[in-house]
Amino acid sequence: MGVRWEDLRDGNDDGALFELEPAIERGTGRAGLAAPDNGPVLAGDDAGAIAVEIRARSIINRVPGESAVPFRWTINPYRGCSHACVYCFARRTHEYLDLDSGRDFDTKIMVKVNAAELLRSELARPSWRGEPIAMGTNTDPYQRAEGHYRLMPEIIGALRDAANPFSILTKGSLILRDAELLAEAARVTDVSLAVSVGSLDEDLWRAVEPGTPHPMRRLDVVRRFAELGVGCSVLMAPILPGLSDSEEQIERTVAAIAEAGANGVTPLVLHLRPGAREWYLGWLDQHHPRLRSYYDWLYRRGAYSPRRYQDMVTARVRQAARGHGLLRGAEHRVPARERDGDPEVTAVPESVIDRQAEQLCLL
């Protein structure tokens, strides 16, 4: 069946979240995303990737008060994400649109084409106090749709003109297109940039982040912003239990992060919220079934692994960071509730997995 916001395509408001935006022309090509036909956008179908242009009613979003994240306001110019990361915590948000949190999240991308227009209006309100705004906290603003729609230059320009502080977290190397604009903004306000790189393993990257640039391309982003004097940190996330958490894997990744000139590294262990949990565990059953019992132990109490396991992984990153002169970020343990991210494959004997699960989870 069609989703509830489809009524807007017929001019019927009915209290939905969005108003439909007429087709507009942006960049060349469509970044691999087709325009939807005149029929309804169906949940769970096998159609190819599409971009649904919508007209949002607001763009600066307040984070719920009970959230543990260290920011109060966000901007998300897209809903859904073609990065298709199997672990993405934001998958469940597509269910609010009556779409599924699996393939629909990866292939049915909502594009808020009036984002910059709304942003300038909202920044100009007397009630707005110029608080920091975070981007990339739900879906990536530099996913491939951005190559066509080019929403971010207008958004960054609006924030620059208002001298409003902001941060961006991305896996997309497309952010380099806006490097000079970001440098301009950094001269008038606080700009915080971070790239997500969980590991350098190519096989795991292709398996769990099929729509993202190569991890080394992301480290090129770090290197470029270091050259511009803007600075860029790395969110080493998510570290995947049994797949990217060994001392050798962490050492290799941290060494590359330091060599790229990152101004900090923050490790985060995978967390499995509803929506992402089902999708990720389904992938695990298909590709690494031997690990399923391990994950059942680690995540038997909910979305987060035990504190003891998180502390063990964080200590490994801290040790590697010290060895490479990268202390900022790694010196402070950040709860897994705050963000998300990435991986590498290691052969762990089942006996070791079971024993480690008992040691870490029977707290």
N, C-alpha and C positions, 0 to 999 in steps of 0.2 A: 504494500500500500504506500501511498505518498506520505510525506512527513507533514506535521501540523502547520509548519510555516509556509507550506505550498499555497495555502489560501491567499497569501499576499500576492501571488502571481495573477490572481484574478481580481485584484483590487479590494479584497476583503481583509480588513485589518484584524479583527477578532482577537486583539490583545497579544499578538505574537511579537517576537523579539526584533524582527527585521522588516524593512520595507524593500521591495525589489528595486534594483537599480537598472535602468535601461543599459543596453550594451554600449560600451565605450571602447575606444581604441587606445591602446597603451604602447608598449614596446613592440618590436618586431617578433614574429613567431608567437607561440602560445605556451612555451616551456613544457611541451608534452601534454598539456591539459586541453581537452576539447571543451567547447561551449555546450551546455545541456540543450537538448531539443525542446520543443514546445510542450511536451508531455511532463508529467510529474517526475521528480527525482525520487527514485524508488530505493527504499532501504533494502540492503542485502542482495542487490542484483549483481550481475557479473559484467556490467558495462565498464568501459574504460575510464581512465581518470578524467574528471571534469572540474572546471572552476565555475562556481555559481556566484555571480556578481550580486551583492546585496547592498542595501543602504542602511547602515547602522543608525540607531537613534542616539547612542552615546559612545564615546571611545575611551575616556579615562575611567577605569573601573576600580572601585574600592575593594580591597581584599577583605574578606570576612574577618571580623574581630577575633575569632577563635583560631585562625590560622597561625602556624608557627613561623611563617616566612618573615624575613627581616625587612619587609617593605610594605607600604600601605596602598600604593596605587600602581596599576598596570595598564599597558596598552597592548592589545592583541589584534593586529590588522587582519589576521587570518584565523579561521577555525578549521581544524583538521590539518594534517601535515604529510606531505609527500616524502618526507624522510623515512617514513614507515618503520621507525624503530620499534622492535617487538616489545620492548619493555616500557614504552612511553606512559608516564603516569597520567597524561592528559586524555587518554583514550576515552574515558567514560564521559567526557564533556560532549561527545557527539551524540550520546544517548538523549541529551536534553533536546536535540533536534529531531528525535525519532529516527535517528540513524544508528547503525551498530558501531561498537567500539573496535571492531576488527578492520576488515578491508574498507568499509565505508570511511573510517577515519583517515586511511591512507590515500583514498582516491576521490572523495567528494569534498573538495576544498571550498569553504565559504570565504569570499573576498570582500572585505569592507571597503569598497572603492571610494567612499566619501570620508575616509579616515582623517586625512589631513585637514579637510574643510571643517570637520567637527572639532578636531584638536585645536585649531586656532580659535574657534569660537569658545571652547571650554576653558582654554588658558586665559582668555580675556575676561572671564567672569570675575566680578568683584569678590565672590566667595572663594575663588581659587587662591591658595596660599603659596603656590610655588614649591610644593613638596616634591621630593624625588619620585620619578616614574620608572618602573622596571618594564623591560620588554624581553621577550623570549622566555617568559616564565610559564607559559602554557603551550603554545605552538611556536615554531621557529619563524621569526619575521623574515629570515633570509632563506626560506625554502624556495624551491624552484619556481613557484608561481610569481615570486617577487621579480624574477628576471623579465617577466612580461608586464606586470602591473606597476612596478616601480613606485610603490607606496612609501617606502622608507626614506628616500631623499626628501620628500615633502614633509614627512613626520619629523625627521631630524631638523629640517629647516625651521619648522614651526617652534620646536623646542629651543633651538639656537636663538631665534629672534626674541623669544621670551626669556632667554637666559635661565631656562628651567633645568635643573639637574636631572640626569637620567642614566640608566644602565641598559646594556644589551648583552644577552647571553645567546650564543648561536653555535650551531655546527656548520653553518654555511660559509663557504669561502667568498660568496657573493658580497659579503660585507666590504671586501676590498674595493669594490666599485665606489663606495661612499667614504673611502678613507680620508680624502681631503676635506669633505664636508664635516666629518666627525672631528677632524683636527681643528677646524674652525670653531665648532661648538665647544671643544675643550678649552679654547682660549677665553670663553666668556662664562662658562659654567662648569660644574663638576660632571665629568663623563667617565663612567666606569664600564669597561669592556671585558668580556670573558668569553673564552671558547671552550666548548666541551670536548675533551679527548680522554677517553677512558683507557685505551690501550693502543698498541701499534700492530696488533695481530691482524693480518689481512683476511684470513679465512673467517675469523669471527666478525670482523667489520662487515664483510659482505653478507654474512648471515643475519646479523641483528640490526644493522643500519643500512639497508640496501639502497636507500635514496640519498645518502649523505656523501659529501666529498671524502676522499681518502684522509685518514688521520694526519698524514704529513702535510697535506694541503692546508689543513686547519692550523698546523703549527707554522706554516708560512704566513698565515694571518697574524699570529702572535709576533712573528719576526718583523713584519711590515709595520705594525703599530709601534713596536719598540723603536724602529728607525725614525718614525714620525714624532717620537717623544710623547705619545699619548699613553702608552702602557696598556698591557693586556694580560689578564691572569688566565689560568686554566682551571676549569672545573673537571677534576678527574673522576668522571662519573658516567654511568654507575659502574662501580666495581662489582663484577658478577661472581658470586660464590662458586668455587670449583672451576671457573673459566678464566678469570683474569685477576685472581687475588694472590698468586704466588709471589714470593720475594723476588724471583728472577724477572717476572713480568713487570712488577711494579718498579723495580730498579731501572729496567730498560725504558719504560715510559717516562719516568721522572727525569732520567738523563736527557731524553729528547726534549722535554718541556723546558728544562733549564737551558739547554743549548739554543733553543729558539728565542731566549730572552724574556721569558714570562716574568712578570713581577710578583707572582704568587701561584700557589697550587692548593686547591681544596679538594680532598678526597671525599666521596660519598658512596656508600654501599647501596646496592639495589634495594628499592622498596617496591612492594607489589600491592597497589591499591586495587579495589574492584574495577573491573574493566581491563586494566593492564594485566592483572594477575591471571585471568583466564587465558588471555591471548599469549602471554609469555610462557605459561606452563604448558600450553598446547604446543608451542614451538619446542620447548625443552623435551617433551615426550617424543617428538618426532626426531630431533637431532641429537639429543644427549639423554636418552632414557635412563642410563645408569645413575644420573644425578637426581632423579625425581625423589628418591627417598631422602636424600640430603636436604633438598628444598622443603620437603614436607616437615622435616625436623626444624629447620631454621625459621620457617615462616608459619609454624603451627599456631602461634599466638596472634597472628594478624599480619599487617602490612610490613612490619619492620623486623629485621633480624635482631638477635639478642645483643645487648650492649657489649658483652664480652667479645663477641665476634667483631663488631664494629671497631672496638678499641684495638683489637689485634691488627686489623687491616690499616687503620689510621697510623698505628705505630710503625708499620712497614713503610708507609709513605713518608712519615716524618723522618725516619732514619735515612731513606734515600734522598730526601730533600736536603737534609743537613750535609750529606756527602757532596751534594752538587751546589751548595750555597743558596738553596731556595727555601728559606725558612718561613717567609710570610705566607699565611694561609694554611700551610701544613702544620704549623705550630698550634693551631687552634682547632679543636675538634668541633665540627659542625654537624648537628643532628641530621640524620638521613631524611627527616621530614621536610627539610628546607628546599631541596632541589633534586635534579635527576640527571641521568646520562648514559654509559658505554661498556668494552671487553678484550680476551685472548684465551686460547685453548691449552689446557695442560692435562696430561694423563694422570688422573688420581685413582689409585687402586680402590675398588669398592670397599675393601676392609678398612682402609684409611678414612674414606668418606664416612662410613658408618660410625667409626670410632670418634672421628672429629665431631660429627653431629651430636653424639651423646655428650661429649665433653663440653661443647659450646651451648647446647640447648637445654640440658638438664640443670637449670639454674634454680 
